[in-house]
Amino acid sequence: MNRKSDILVVGSGLAGMTAALTAAASGKSVTLLCYGAGSLSISSDCIDVLGYFGGERTKEPFTVMERLPEEHPYRKIGTQAVKTALEWFEKFCAGAGLDLHKPAEGEGNHELITVMGTTKPSWLCPDSHDAACIRDAKHIAVFTVENMKDVHPRLIIDQLKHYPFLADKDFQGFTLPCPIKDARRNITPLDIARYVDKPDGLRWLHENLEAFAGKFDVFLLPPICGMELAQNVWKKLSTELNVRIVEMISIPPAVSGLRLYDVLRKSLNQKGVYLAENVQILSADVEQGKCRALYSEEGQRWEADEFVIATGGLLSGGISTEPGKAWESIFHIPLNVPADIEAWSSPDIFGSSLFARMGVSVGGDLRPLDEGGAILLKNVRFAGRVLGGYDFALEKSGHGVALATGWLAGTLAGKE
Ligand SMILES: Cc1cc2nc3c(=O)[nH]c(=O)nc-3n(C[C@H](O)[C@H](O)[C@H](O)COP(=O)(O)OP(=O)(O)OC[C@H]3O[C@@H](n4cnc5c(N)ncnc54)[C@H](O)[C@@H]3O)c2cc1C
């Protein structure tokens, strides 16, 4: 069976969903294909733009962007494109009921707190994750829920106390009773967040936190203030209990990443994007430097005039490897990696990793280039983690690159 659309996007991570949304704004027909949810289900709704540069925390990402290596995706598309994409995204999220804010002028990256008791910098985040208030707080309550796995106040507090600016704070840990009695398994923040979307759940959270109101300056909670209703619940509780509530960033399943995923998905439906899930693209029909169609598992042919490939890195399947060789998985574009497998490992476990940096080399319009710099495919653009030249984990730029390149790829595909 053949399916035809004007623009075909592969991948439903942040890059692919953003590309599909911006492409659909052109009025052309857009199809989005994927076989997995992408890394929003394991990450957060906070957009890291450039948290670290040269091993140091950045205050304001844009001041150092021009000094990144030439092969970095931000350098390829230019700082202005990154800024425009972020502005578009802030407006889009506000319109969709998910308020993400950049830091106030001169403030620098937001400070977030994770359930592992670490802090991390991020550029756009909802107010519920912004932990700036912790700096002025004296008494801080850290909560978990009975039977909740991966959220342990003692561990969080011990770890946070290692930060000099938190060392003298009065932290106290508390366990709220589990409201899901028949779970017969450990629960996660996602279970509670879904429960809190219901009136009973909201009542449960309010009643259990009320006992601590007036005794602490800040409540550190796992991300349990609801899914669809999270921002309303967070505001309501903060106002009624008169306390600053900070939702920590959880490890997977990623509550706040799924909040953003839901918002993006709903918007794609509203914009008429045809979403085909559980479809794995295996190969491409390329003729004279132009892609005619992609083929999925069952031999189905997906035709389009323009293509955006946002298939992620090694974990998501966008990149394939074998010892001494790496390639982009659909078009089999060879990636520039050392043939000597010894050179693939790094002696520094927290240092830069070749596995994180390997990816497709593109020009400023995100079309793939060969080693000599010539365009390989005239109507195909790459976006997000499938791109090479940056290490999202080391520099904290994951969603930033996905968003900026997804926005540009979709916008340019819509103009062709
Ligand atoms: C644990 C963890 C936490 C993170 N937390 C943050 C954070 O808080 N903030 C931040 O800014 N960044 C974070 N990141 C980084 C960030 O998640 C990624 O860098 C970024 O979201 C990548 O998005 P993407 O759309 O390029 O790829 P992905 O999200 O990986 O999406 C790839 C998509 O392509 C699909 N796909 C792949 N191959 C095919 C195929 N052949 N056919 C069809 N579909 C295919 C996949 O199923 C998937 O839907 C985190 C990363 C990890 C691993």
The ligand as a Gaussian input file, in Angstrom:
#p B3LYP/6-31G(d) Opt

LIG

0 1
 C       17.572000       9.708000      30.976000
 C       17.631000      10.958000      30.149000
 C       17.158000      12.153000      30.694000
 C       17.215000      13.333000      29.948000
 N       16.744000      14.507000      30.512000
 C       16.772000      15.657000      29.786000
 C       16.242000      16.875000      30.322000
 O       15.724000      16.918000      31.446000
 N       16.314000      18.004000      29.566000
 C       16.900000      17.990000      28.323000
 O       16.979000      19.062000      27.705000
 N       17.377000      16.850000      27.767000
 C       17.317000      15.683000      28.451000
 N       17.788000      14.524000      27.903000
 C       18.267000      14.529000      26.513000
 C       17.087000      14.555000      25.562000
 O       16.089000      13.640000      26.035000
 C       17.465000      14.139000      24.133000
 O       18.716000      14.612000      23.748000
 C       16.469000      14.690000      23.114000
 O       15.170000      14.717000      23.634000
 C       16.526000      13.869000      21.860000
 O       15.323000      14.038000      21.123000
 P       15.145000      13.442000      19.664000
 O       13.769000      13.816000      19.253000
 O       16.268000      13.858000      18.818000
 O       15.288000      11.845000      19.803000
 P       14.425000      10.771000      20.602000
 O       13.671000      11.390000      21.710000
 O       15.377000       9.685000      20.915000
 O       13.339000      10.253000      19.551000
 C       13.667000       9.415000      18.481000
 C       12.372000       8.891000      17.864000
 O       12.663000       8.251000      16.629000
 C       11.985000       6.981000      16.566000
 N       12.710000       6.132000      15.621000
 C       14.019000       5.801000      15.620000
 N       14.307000       5.036000      14.538000
 C       13.143000       4.881000      13.855000
 C       12.775000       4.196000      12.670000
 N       13.676000       3.522000      11.929000
 N       11.472000       4.219000      12.246000
 C       10.538000       4.901000      12.962000
 N       10.825000       5.594000      14.095000
 C       12.111000       5.572000      14.536000
 C       12.010000       6.516000      18.011000
 O       11.076000       5.497000      18.236000
 C       11.643000       7.846000      18.707000
 O       10.260000       8.083000      18.626000
 C       17.759000      13.330000      28.634000
 C       18.204000      12.122000      28.072000
 C       18.159000      10.945000      28.816000
 C       18.654000       9.671000      28.194000

